[in-house]
Amino acid sequence: MNPKTRYEKERSDGKQQRLITILESAERVLSQKGIEKSTMQDVASEANIGIATLFRYFPRKEKLVVAVATRMLEPMLDHFKYVADLPLTCLEQIEKLFDFFIQDQNHLSIIFMVNFESYASHSNEPVEDVLSFNALNRKIWHEYSRIIQNGVEDGSIRAGLPVKETLITLMNSFALFSRKLTMKKNILLLESDLDSDDQLELLKQIFLDHLKA
């Protein structure tokens, strides 16, 4: 590698690492302080960079917020793709996705995503760069549709159920309930409240029993 090529590669690698640092710092700040109360200066200070450097990467706070939200979705896409590729029945794949939502309960990340959805839905105009976030959601749906098709074909789902409609409804319900339990982790609603993981395990079994052929 000649000196010029090596220099350009090192510069590119350095910019990529700085971008990762910015996004990780922004995730911490936005999750802890909330989207509305967080400032670009807060993020720059957390990332230990100058505010001008931050604005070179993200000229507006909105672009940074969407970038963080998109980055938070990436592990879900990776897991849905991983499960869709496994040589398992649809019912076994669904169980693994339920387990993902049980295990993947980062309190601050869930709070950020709930705040982000509220932030985007209350915006008077389409949120800048939200198309990238929506594109990632469509990729997740594509992987889940592969699992649904597996259920249509492999006979592991109980006959008589509308497979597509049932699997979409149950997965949405499970994901929303998992998020709700994470959001109220520090709030005891009932004196006899069960541990959130125990509730999710119980709901998982109820759903699987309903689906099982």
Disulfide bonds with the S-S distance in Angstrom:
none
